[in-house]
Amino acid sequence: MNTQKRAVIVLPVLFALLCVSVTPVVIAEDGFDNQNMDGAGDPSGYQQQGDANTTGQMSGPFGNQSGENNQNYSNQQGRNSTAGDNQQQYRYRYQRRYTIMDGAGNYTRLRSHCRDNATGEVFEIIFTIDTVPTLQLSYVPTLDAAAGQHHFLLIIEQLIEYNDVNRNGKYDHTDVILSSLLMSNTTFSDITYTNRTTPEGIPLTIIETHTLDHLFSIVIYLVSERTSFSNNTITQKEIKIDFVITDYPFTNQTSQLALITQVKTPFNFTTEQNTYDEKQGTATKESGLNISSANRCGFFTWANNAMVDNKTCPVQVTVLSNTEHTFNGNNQDTYTQTQVIFSYPRGENIVHDPKIGVIDVLAGILPSVLQFEYLSVVYLIACLVSAVVFYGIVYVRKNR
C-alpha cells in the first residue's frame, strides 16, 4: 500500500519535471514574438543617424506613425528629403518581427531582426532611385548601427526591345537591340507607401515607384511575418518585388523585351534551380542566386514564369558573370559582377516577381537554442535516473 501511495506522489512530480524540461525549447522558439526590436517596451527607442528632419505622419494598420524628430539616413546617396522637394519621410516599425522601415520619396530602408540571436545582428535592405533603381542588402552588427557590411547590390539597368535573331526565346549579345529604356536616364516618381492587410489578417506594406509614363514600375512588398498574398507566400526574411511593364512602344511587330539587371558582390554565388524557399515549402517553380560568405547567406531569386497579358508564360533567364579587381594601395578588392537578364514573351502587360532576402541571420540563435535543448536533455535524464533509483529502492525494500 505504501508503494502505491509513493507511486501516486512520484508520478505527478515526474510529469511536472518533464514539462519543465520541455519549456526551455518552447521559449527558444517562440519567445521573441512578443518583444520589441530593441528589447525595450518603448517603440520609439530607435534613433537613426544623420541630420534631424521634421516630417509628417503616416497612418494605417500599424497606427499613427509620427515623423517628429525623424532623421535622414547618414549613408543615403543623392538628394535629401526636404520640404522643397515636396517629400515626406515615413518611419515606423513592425513590433512582432523586429523590423523597422523608414524612407522618403527617393529611398526606403528596411532593417529586420527576425531572430532573437545572441549577436543582435540584423540585415538591412536599402532601395534607392537616385541615379538608377538599386537594392542593397547588408548585414549590420546591431539594430542601431549606422552602417554594416555590404553583401550585394541588385541594380536594375535597362529594359530593351530586341530581335531574337537565333529564335531561342532569350536575349543574347548577338541579338539586335531595336530600342531601350536606360534606367539611369529615366526619371522615377517619388516612392509611395501603402498599408494593407492580407486575407490572413497580416499587415502588408506596398512600396512603389514608376517611370513618369508608367511604362516601367517597381513594386515592393514587406510583411512582418509569413503570410499569403496574390497567390504567393511572403516571409519576414525577404521582400517580394514586382517588375511591371505596361504598353511598351514596340518598333517592330515580332520583337521581344528583356530586362537587364546586375548583381555585384564581393562574395561567392551559386545558381540554383531548387531554391531555399522551395525547400522550405514557401515557393514553387523559382530559380536564383545564392550569395554566400563564411557565415552569411543572401539570395536573389525569381519566378520561372511571368504573367503576360493575364497568361502564365515562361521566362528565359541568362546569367553572365565577370570578376572585377580593384586595387586600393596595397589592398586588392575583388567583386563579381553578374548580369541577370530576364527575357519575356511579347505582350502589352508583363508582371514578373523576383525576391531578395536572407537564408538566415548568422545563426546567432543557435547557441541559445542548443543551451536550452541541452538543459532539457539534462532535466529529462535526471528525471529518468531519479525514477529508476526510486523504484529500485522501493523494490529492494519490498523484497526484504
Order of alpha helices (4+ residues) and beta strands (2+ residues): alpha-beta-beta-beta-beta-beta-beta-beta-beta-beta-beta-beta-beta-beta-beta-beta-beta-beta-alpha-beta-beta-beta-beta-beta-beta-beta-beta-alpha
